[in-house]
Amino acid sequence: MAISAFDVGGCLIETTVQLGAARPKNAMIGSELLFTVSSDFFAAPLPPLLAPEEVLALQTRYHSLCRNAGWRHRWLDEERNEGGGEALPASLVERWCAVRERAGEKTVETMGRINPERIHIWAMTILLAVSERQEWNIACWRLDLDEATPHLSVFIVPFYKKRTKHKIQTCVSTRHHFGKRHQLSALQDWIGEVCAPLGLRRGIPSEITAARHLKPVVYRRHEREKSDLAARKAAMDAERTAFDEEMRRKRIKLEQWEMDLADREAAIVSREAEGQALAEAFTVREQELSGREISEKMLRVRLSERSKSLEKGRKAAEEKHAQMDRRLKELASVIYDGLAVSHAILEMDESHEAQTLRDVVAALKITLDHQSGIATLIAKWQGRTRFPTNGLARPG
C-alpha cells in the first residue's frame, strides 16, 4: 500500500530506509523545520516578489527538483475525497474535519486576502534551499493555509557519515545537526540569507521577542480555546447587555416608584397640614363656642338677675299700687260720701248757685263712676300680666 503524502511518520521511515541509514534505538529519525513570515507578507495588494524571468527560472529549478525527488503534490481535500488505497492518519482526518468546520464559508474570504503567487515563490525558494543542504534529505513537506499565517513545514531526515575501522556508515542523528545552540542560531542566519532576495530578513531572536513555538496541535487547541473564550465572552456580553437593560428598566421603574412615593408623601403632608389646620380651626371654634357658652351663661345669669330684679320691682310696685289703691279707695269713699252729702244738701237748695253746684256734683259723680270702671278694667289686665300698672279702682 502506498504511503500517503500526509503520513509524516511513514514518509520519514521510508526515506530512512532508502538512505540505508542506521539509527540508535528509540531515537528520533526526523526533524520538522517550520518556516513562517509576517502575515502581511502574503497580502494580495503587494507587488510581485521577483521579475517574470526570475520567477520562470525559479519554477524551472523547482520542477526539476520535483522530478528528481519523485514528489507528488496533493491537496488534503483530494486525499479525502478520492478515498484510494492511501490511508490517512487518524489525527490528520480529525484535523481535516476541524479545519473544514472552522473555516466554513470564511475560506473564500480568507484566501481572497492572500496573494498565491507570493506564497508559491516563497515556498519554492525554501524547498530548493533545503534540498541543496548537505546531509539533509527531505521526506515530505506541508504548506498550511488554514491558520492565521501561512507556514511551511519541511520534514527532513538529518544524517551524517560515521567512520569506523572497517566501513563508513550512514547514521540518522538529529542531535548531530541541531543539538547545540549555535547550530540553531546558524540555521536562523542561513534561512535569513536564503529569503533575503524576497525582501525578508532574519527573524528576531526569541530572547528579544520572548516568542515560543507551538506545535500545530497546541496551536489549534489554543485557537479553539480562544474561540470558546470569545463565544463565552460574547454570551457574557449579551447577558451583561440584557442585565444592564433589565437594570435600566428597573431603575426607571424605581424612579417612578420614588416619584409616586414622593407625591404620596407630599399628599400625606398636605393632608396632615389640612388636618392640622382643621384641628386648629376646630380648636378656635371650640374656644369661640366655649366663649359663646360662657357669654350666654353670663347673659342668662344677668337675665336671671334682671328678671329677679324686675320681679322684685314688680312686687314692690304691686305693693305700692295696692297701697295707693287702698288710699284711693279710701279717698274715693270719702269723696263719694262727701258728694252724697253735698248732693243731698244741694237738693234742698233751689237757688241758681245750688243748681250749678248740683250739676258739678253730678258730673263729679259720673266721673268717679267712670274712673271706677276704668280701674276695674285695669285690675283685670293686671291679672293677666305680671307688670304693675297704675290706675283707679272703683271704691268697694
JOFEN-V546805 format. One line per field, one symbol per residue. psi: psi as a letter, one per 30 degrees, with the letter a starting at -180 (. if undefined). Layout:
psi: ???
//
This chain:
psi: kkkkfgjeeeeeeeeeeefhklklkglkglkkjjkllkeffgkeflllelleeeeeeeeeeeeeeeeefhkkkkkeeeeeeehafkkkkeeeeeeeeeeeeeebffeeeefffkjeeeeeeeeeeeeeeeffkkgkkkellkjkggaekklkkkkljklljkkaeflkkkkkjeeeegflefeeeeeeeefeeefefggllklkkffefglkkkleeeeeeeeeeeeeeeeeeeeeeeeeeeeeeeeeeeeeeeeeeeeeeeeeeeeeeeeeeeeeeeeeeeeeeeeeeeeeeeeeeeeeeeeeeeeeeeeeeeeeeeeeeeeeeeeeeeeeeeeeeeeeeeeeefffkgleeeeeeeeeeeeeeeeeeeeeeeeeeeeeeeeflgkkkklkkkk.
//
